[in-house]
Amino acid sequence: MPFLNGITLLLLFQLLGEVTARWLHLPVPGPVIGMGYLFLVLLLHGGVPVALETASTALLSHLSLLFIPAGVGLMVYFDEIAREWLPIVLTLLLSTLLTMAVVALAMQALVRRFTPKDQNQTTHQEDAP
């Protein structure tokens, strides 16, 4: 029964995300918004309920099965992908580099923000000749 309750909870959050995305005409997919809602609820709850942990563990153990539709899509659209390989490769490379740059800048900002002031001064004093 915990598995069924957990799946129901996951689907309810996905539905809530879909409704929010469509109602507010957001360019973000509903499941992503639903994950955000779930994350906030879990933060407020202070942990993961047993039912949700049971369902998510079962889903993760069969994660490879979730890639089958994507593989089928690749085979169905293989001709289009072969014709448009250059824009696809460029988009993948540029988006990967952009993501890495944004994550690096965010990490630097967070390190600067959460490093104690006296530790910053000590580090800089040790670097000086």
N, C-alpha and C positions, 0 to 999 in steps of 0.2 A: 503493500500500500504506500510506503514512503516514496517509491519510484514514481507512481502515478501522481501523487501530490506534487512532487518536484517538477515533473514534466508540465503539469497543469500550471504551476507557478511560472515556469519559464515561458510558456505560451501566453499567459496573461500579460506578462511584461512585454512580450513581443507585440501583442495586440495593442497594448497601451501606447507603445512607441509608434506603431502604424497609424493609429488614430490621431496621435499628436502631429505626426509628419504630414498627414493629409489635411487635417483641420487647419494647421498653421501654414500650409504650403511650403514646408521646409525642404531644402535640397538634400537633406540627410536621410538615409534609409531608416525606415521605422525600426528594424531590429537594432540598429546602433543606438537610437534614442532609448529603446527599451532596455538595452544593456546599461545605459547611463542611469536610468531609473532604478534598475536592479542594484547597481553599485551604490547609489545613494541610500536605498533601503537597507542594504547590508551594512553600510557604515553606521546608520542610525540604530540598527538592530544589535550591532556589536559582534556579529559572527554569522556563520552560515548555518541555517537550519539543517537538521538531519535529512529531511526529505529532499532538499535542494542538493545537498552533498551526494546523496545516493543517486539522484538522477544525473547530475553532472559527471560523476565518476563513470556511470554506465555509458553515457554518451561519449566521453573521452576514450573509453576502452574500445569503442567502435568508430573512432574518428576517421580511419582510413576509408570506411564505406562512404563517408560524406564527400570524398573527392571523386567518386565515380561519376556523378552528373557533370562535373567540370571536365573530366576526361572525355566523356561522350560529346560535350559541347565542342571541345577541341577537334574531335574527329569529324563532327558534322560540318563545322566551318573551316576545315583544313584548307580548302581552296582559297577562301578569302584571306585567311591568315598568311598563306604563302604569297599572295599578291601584295599584301600590305605589311610585309615583315619589317621593312625599314622603319616606318613610323612607329610600329609596335616596339621594336628594340630601342629606338631613341626615347620613346616615352618611358619605357621601363628604366632605362639608365638615368635619364634626367630626374625622374620622380624619386628614384633610389638615392641619388646624390643630394637632391633637395631635402629629402627626409633626414638623411644623415647629418646635413648641415644644421637643420632646425633642431634636431635632438641634441647635437653638440653645443649649440648656442644656449639652449634651454638648460642643459646640464651645467654649463659654466655659470649661468645666472643663478641657478639654484645653489651651487657650491658657494658662490660669493655671498649669497643671501644667508645661508644657514651655517657658514663657518664662523665660529666665534671671533670677535674683533681681535682679542689678544693673540690668538693663534695666527691670524693674518700678519700681525706686526712681527711676531717671532719668526715666521717663515721668511719675511722680507729682510729682517735684520741678519739672518744667517746667510742669505744670498749676497749681501753687500760685502765688498772686499775689505 
